[in-house]
Amino acid sequence: MTGMVRTILNEIAGLFVDDGNLALFATVLIAIIAGAVKILNVPPLAGGLLLLVGIIAILVESLVRAAGPRRKR
């Protein structure tokens, strides 16, 4: 029973942490943009737009990388 619960919890965690690079890049992007808004006085709206564009770019890159082997068929 414990093994089944552990497997279920691992599967649920895998839904959120499927790609370690995705989480790392998103965290770095957030830190850079937060620093730019606080230190370089970038307007918050511009920071939000940069964050949106950056996260979309990271997601697209992750999807392209994940679909890479499948596209060759």
C-alpha positions as CSV (number, residue, x, y, z in Angstrom):
1,M,0.0,0.0,0.0
2,T,2.8,2.4,0.9
3,G,4.4,1.8,-2.5
4,M,1.2,2.7,-4.3
5,V,0.8,5.9,-2.3
6,R,4.4,6.8,-3.1
7,T,3.9,6.2,-6.8
8,I,0.8,8.3,-6.8
9,L,2.6,11.2,-5.1
10,N,5.5,10.9,-7.5
11,E,3.1,11.1,-10.4
12,I,1.4,14.2,-9.0
13,A,4.8,15.8,-8.3
14,G,5.8,14.9,-11.9
15,L,2.9,17.0,-13.2
16,F,4.5,20.1,-11.7
17,V,8.2,19.4,-12.0
18,D,8.4,17.5,-15.3
19,D,11.2,19.6,-16.8
20,G,13.9,20.8,-14.4
21,N,15.3,23.3,-16.9
22,L,11.8,24.9,-17.4
23,A,11.6,25.6,-13.6
24,L,15.2,26.8,-13.5
25,F,14.8,29.2,-16.5
26,A,11.5,30.6,-15.2
27,T,13.1,31.2,-11.7
28,V,16.1,32.9,-13.3
29,L,13.9,35.0,-15.5
30,I,11.7,36.1,-12.6
31,A,14.9,37.1,-10.6
32,I,16.3,39.1,-13.5
33,I,13.1,41.0,-14.2
34,A,12.5,41.6,-10.5
35,G,16.0,43.0,-10.2
36,A,15.5,45.2,-13.3
37,V,12.3,46.6,-11.9
38,K,13.8,47.3,-8.4
39,I,17.4,48.3,-9.3
40,L,17.2,49.7,-12.8
41,N,13.8,51.3,-12.3
42,V,12.1,49.5,-15.2
43,P,8.4,50.3,-15.1
44,P,6.4,47.5,-13.5
45,L,4.2,47.2,-16.6
46,A,7.2,46.8,-18.8
47,G,8.6,44.2,-16.4
48,G,5.3,42.3,-16.5
49,L,5.3,42.3,-20.3
50,L,8.9,41.1,-20.3
51,L,8.0,38.4,-17.9
52,L,5.0,37.3,-20.1
53,V,7.1,37.2,-23.2
54,G,10.0,35.4,-21.5
55,I,7.8,32.7,-20.0
56,I,6.1,32.1,-23.3
57,A,9.5,31.8,-25.0
58,I,10.7,29.4,-22.3
59,L,7.6,27.3,-22.7
60,V,7.9,27.2,-26.5
61,E,11.6,26.2,-26.2
62,S,10.6,23.4,-23.8
63,L,7.9,22.2,-26.1
64,V,10.2,22.2,-29.2
65,R,12.8,20.3,-27.2
66,A,10.3,17.8,-26.0
67,A,8.8,17.3,-29.4
68,G,12.2,17.0,-31.1
69,P,12.4,13.2,-31.4
70,R,8.8,12.9,-32.4
71,R,9.0,15.4,-35.3
72,K,11.6,13.3,-37.1
73,R,9.1,10.5,-37.8
